Amino acid sequence: MKKLLLLSSLILFAFTASSEELSKAEKVGELSFQVVNFIDMMQTIEIVQHSDLYYETNPILGKHPQQHEVITYFMIRGAVHYHITKWLPEELRMPWLTVTFLPQIPLIEHNHNLGIRIGW
């Protein structure tokens, strides 16, 4: 996890140098990603709170992460995603937003079908 924090910090500094303003559609796309990122985080917290019933499949977090590791991971993931979006040339932003958003939907649905709700 410490390596992930260090790598993410370096990436954030590298990407912030050439950022441009996002269009309205790109802002909607980024917000959509951040919403599914939040839902994914809350489902993962539900997994943490019910580790006797569920386990995490994300290899970065491991099968039974602690809640602070989950929150840290998803905060970094959200921040890095935003900075990559701003750093990308305009013609690549919507494809990036699409390929990072759409795969999240079936994963959230799969977790929901397993009984994993949004943990608090």
Contact map, one row per residue, 1 for C-alpha under 8 A:
111110000000000000000000000000000000000000000000000000000001000000001000000000000000000000000000000000000000000000000000
111111000000000000000000000000000000000000000000000000000000000000000000000000000000000000000000000000000000000000000000
111111100000000000000000000000000000000000000000000000000000000000000000000000000000000000000000000000000000000000000000
111111110000000000000000000000000000000000000000000000000000000000000000000000000000000000000000000000000000000000000000
111111111000000000000000000000000000000000000000000000000000000000000000000100000000000000000000000000000000000000000000
011111111100000000000000000000000000000000000000000000000000000000000000000000000000000000000000000000000000000000000000
001111111110000000000000000000000000000000000000000000000000000000000000000000000000000000000000000000000000000000000000
000111111111000000000000000000000000000000000000000000000000000000000000000100010000000000000000000000000000000000000000
000011111111100000000000000000000000000000000000000000000000000000000000000000000000000000000000000000000000000000000000
000001111111110000000000000000000000000000000000000000000000000000000000000000000000000000000000000000000000000000000000
000000111111111000000000000000000000000000000000000000000000000000000000000000010000000000000000000000000000000000000000
000000011111111100000000000000000000000000000000000000000000000000000000000000110010000000000000000000000000000000000000
000000001111111110000000000000000000000000000000000000000000000000000000000000000000000000000000000000000000000000000000
000000000111111110000000000000000000000000000000000000000000000000000000000000000000000000000000000000000000000000000000
000000000011111111100000000000000000000000000000000000000000000000000000000000000011011000000000000000000000000000000000
000000000001111111100000000000000000000000000000000000000000000000000000000000000010011000000000000000000000000000000000
000000000000111111100000000000000000000000000000000000000000000000000000000000000000001000000000000000000000000000000000
000000000000001111110000000000000000000000000000000000000000000000000000000000000000011000000000000000000000000000000000
000000000000001111111000000000000000000000000000000000000000000000000000000000000010011100000000000000000000000000000000
000000000000000001111100000000000000000000000000000000000000000000000000000000000000011000000000000000000000000000000000
000000000000000000111110000000000000000000000000000000000000000000000000000000000000010000000000000000000000000000000000
000000000000000000011111111000000000000000000000000000000000000000000000000000000000010000000000000000000000000000000000
000000000000000000001111111000000000000000000000000000000000000000000000000000000000000000000000000000000000000000000000
000000000000000000000111111100000000000000000000000000000000000000000000000000000000000000000000000000000000000000000000
000000000000000000000111111110000000000000000000000000000000000000000000000000000000000000000000000000000000000000000000
000000000000000000000111111111000000000000000000000000000000000000000000000000000000000000001100100000000000000000000000
000000000000000000000111111111100000000000000000000000000000000000000000000000000000000000000000000000000000000000000000
000000000000000000000001111111110000000000000000000000000000000000000000000000000000000000000000000000000000000000000000
000000000000000000000000111111111000000000000000000000000000000000000000000000000000000000000100110010000000000000000000
000000000000000000000000011111111100000000000000000000000000000000000000000000000100100000000000100000000000000000000000
000000000000000000000000001111111110000000000000000000000000000000000000000000000000000000000000000000000000000000000000
000000000000000000000000000111111111000000000000000000000000000000000000000000000000000000000000000010000000000000000000
000000000000000000000000000011111111100000000000000000000000000000000000000000000000000000000000100110000000000000000000
000000000000000000000000000001111111110000000000000000000000000000000000000001000000000000000000000000000000000000000000
000000000000000000000000000000111111111000000000000000000000000000000000000000000000000000000000000000000000000000000000
000000000000000000000000000000011111111100000000000000000000000000000000000000000000000000000000000010011000000000000000
000000000000000000000000000000001111111110000000000000000000000000000000010001000000000000000000000000010000000000000000
000000000000000000000000000000000111111111000000000000000000000000000000010000000000000000000000000000000000000000000000
000000000000000000000000000000000011111111100000000000000000000000000000000000000000000000000000000000000001000000000100
000000000000000000000000000000000001111111110000000000000000000000000000000000000000000000000000000000010001000000000000
000000000000000000000000000000000000111111111000000000000000000000000110010000000000000000000000000000000000000000000000
000000000000000000000000000000000000011111111100000000000000000000000000000000000000000000000000000000000000000000001111
000000000000000000000000000000000000001111111110000000000000000000000000000000000000000000000000000000000001001000011110
000000000000000000000000000000000000000111111111000000010000000000000100000000000000000000000000000000000000000000000010
000000000000000000000000000000000000000011111111100000000000000000100100000000000000000000000000000000000000000000000111
000000000000000000000000000000000000000001111111110000000000000000000000000000000000000000000000000000000000000000011111
000000000000000000000000000000000000000000111111111011110000000000000000000000000000000000000000000000000000000000010010
000000000000000000000000000000000000000000011111111001100000000111100000000000000000000000000000000000000000000000000000
000000000000000000000000000000000000000000001111111000000000000000000000000000000000000000000000000000000000000000000010
000000000000000000000000000000000000000000000111111111000000000000000000000000000000000000000000000000000000000000000000
000000000000000000000000000000000000000000000011111111100000000100000000000000000000000000000000000000000000000000000000
000000000000000000000000000000000000000000000000011111000000000000000000000000000000000000000000000000000000000000000000
000000000000000000000000000000000000000000000010011111100000000000000000000000000000000000000000000000000000000000000000
000000000000000000000000000000000000000000000011011111110000000000000000000000000000000000000000000000000000000000000000
000000000000000000000000000000000000000000000011001011111000001100000000000000000000000000000000000000000000000000000000
000000000000000000000000000000000000000000010010000001111100111110000000000000000000000000000000000000000000000000000000
000000000000000000000000000000000000000000000000000000111110111000000000000000000000000000000000000000000000000000000000
000000000000000000000000000000000000000000000000000000011111111000000000000000000000000000000000000000000000000000000000
000000000000000000000000000000000000000000000000000000001111111000000000000000000000000000000000000000000000000000000000
100000000000000000000000000000000000000000000000000000000111110000000000000000000000000000000000000000000000000000000000
000000000000000000000000000000000000000000000000000000011111111110001100100000000000000000000000000000000000000000000000
000000000000000000000000000000000000000000000000000000011111111110000000000000000000000000000000000000000000000000000000
000000000000000000000000000000000000000000000000000000111110111110000000000000000000000000000000000000000000000000000000
000000000000000000000000000000000000000000000001001000110000111111000000000000000000000000000000000000000000000000000000
000000000000000000000000000000000000000000000001000000010000111111101100000000000000000000000000000000000000000000000000
000000000000000000000000000000000000000000000001000000000000000111111100000000000000000000000000000000000000000000000000
000000000000000000000000000000000000000000001001000000000000000011111110000000000000000000000000000000000000000000000000
000000000000000000000000000000000000000000000000000000000000000001111111000000000000000000000000000000000000000000000000
100000000000000000000000000000000000000000000000000000000000100011111111100000000000000000000000000000000000000000000000
000000000000000000000000000000000000000010011000000000000000100011111111110000000000000000000000000000000000000000000000
000000000000000000000000000000000000000010000000000000000000000000111111111000000000000000000000000000000000000000000000
000000000000000000000000000000000000000000000000000000000000000000011111111100000000000000000000000000000000000000000000
000000000000000000000000000000000000000000000000000000000000100000001111111110000000000000000000000000000000000000000000
000000000000000000000000000000000000110010000000000000000000000000000111111111000000000000000000000000000000000000000000
000000000000000000000000000000000000000000000000000000000000000000000011111111100000000000000000000000000000000000000000
000010010000000000000000000000000000000000000000000000000000000000000001111111110000000000000000000000000000000000000000
000000000000000000000000000000000000000000000000000000000000000000000000111111111000000000000000000000000000000000000000
000000000000000000000000000000000100100000000000000000000000000000000000011111111100000000000000000000000000000000000000
000000000001000000000000000000000000000000000000000000000000000000000000001111111110000000000000000000000000000000000000
000000010011000000000000000000000000000000000000000000000000000000000000000111111111000000000000000000000000000000000000
000000000000000000000000000000000000000000000000000000000000000000000000000011111111100000000000000000000000000000000000
000000000000000000000000000001000000000000000000000000000000000000000000000001111111110000000000000000000000000000000000
000000000001001100100000000000000000000000000000000000000000000000000000000000111111111000000000000000000000000000000000
000000000000001000000000000000000000000000000000000000000000000000000000000000011111111100000000000000000000000000000000
000000000000000000000000000001000000000000000000000000000000000000000000000000001111111100001001100000000000000000000000
000000000000001101111100000000000000000000000000000000000000000000000000000000000111111100001000000000000000000000000000
000000000000001111110000000000000000000000000000000000000000000000000000000000000011111110000000000000000000000000000000
000000000000000000100000000000000000000000000000000000000000000000000000000000000001111111011000000000000000000000000000
000000000000000000000000000000000000000000000000000000000000000000000000000000000000001111111000000000000000000000000000
000000000000000000000000000000000000000000000000000000000000000000000000000000000000000111111100000000000000000000000000
000000000000000000000000000000000000000000000000000000000000000000000000000000000000000011111110000000000000000000000000
000000000000000000000000000000000000000000000000000000000000000000000000000000000000000111111111000000000000000000000000
000000000000000000000000010000000000000000000000000000000000000000000000000000000000110111111111100000000000000000000000
000000000000000000000000010010000000000000000000000000000000000000000000000000000000000001111111110000000000000000000000
000000000000000000000000000000000000000000000000000000000000000000000000000000000000000000111111111000000000000000000000
000000000000000000000000000000000000000000000000000000000000000000000000000000000000100000011111111100000000000000000000
000000000000000000000000010011001000000000000000000000000000000000000000000000000000100000001111111110000000000000000000
000000000000000000000000000010000000000000000000000000000000000000000000000000000000000000000111111111000000000000000000
000000000000000000000000000000000000000000000000000000000000000000000000000000000000000000000011111111100000000000000000
000000000000000000000000000000001000000000000000000000000000000000000000000000000000000000000001111111110000000000000000
000000000000000000000000000010011001000000000000000000000000000000000000000000000000000000000000111111111000000000000000
000000000000000000000000000000000000000000000000000000000000000000000000000000000000000000000000011111111100000000000000
000000000000000000000000000000000000000000000000000000000000000000000000000000000000000000000000001111111110000000000000
000000000000000000000000000000000001100100000000000000000000000000000000000000000000000000000000000111111111000000000000
000000000000000000000000000000000001000000000000000000000000000000000000000000000000000000000000000011111111100000000000
000000000000000000000000000000000000000000000000000000000000000000000000000000000000000000000000000001111111110000000000
000000000000000000000000000000000000000000000000000000000000000000000000000000000000000000000000000000111111111000000000
000000000000000000000000000000000000001100100000000000000000000000000000000000000000000000000000000000011111111100000000
000000000000000000000000000000000000000000000000000000000000000000000000000000000000000000000000000000001111111110000000
000000000000000000000000000000000000000000000000000000000000000000000000000000000000000000000000000000000111111111000000
000000000000000000000000000000000000000000100000000000000000000000000000000000000000000000000000000000000011111111111000
000000000000000000000000000000000000000000000000000000000000000000000000000000000000000000000000000000000001111111111000
000000000000000000000000000000000000000000000000000000000000000000000000000000000000000000000000000000000000111111110000
000000000000000000000000000000000000000000000000000000000000000000000000000000000000000000000000000000000000011111110000
000000000000000000000000000000000000000000000000000000000000000000000000000000000000000000000000000000000000001111111000
000000000000000000000000000000000000000000100110000000000000000000000000000000000000000000000000000000000000001111111100
000000000000000000000000000000000000000001100100000000000000000000000000000000000000000000000000000000000000001100111110
000000000000000000000000000000000000001001101100000000000000000000000000000000000000000000000000000000000000000000011111
000000000000000000000000000000000000000001111110100000000000000000000000000000000000000000000000000000000000000000001111
000000000000000000000000000000000000000001001100000000000000000000000000000000000000000000000000000000000000000000000111
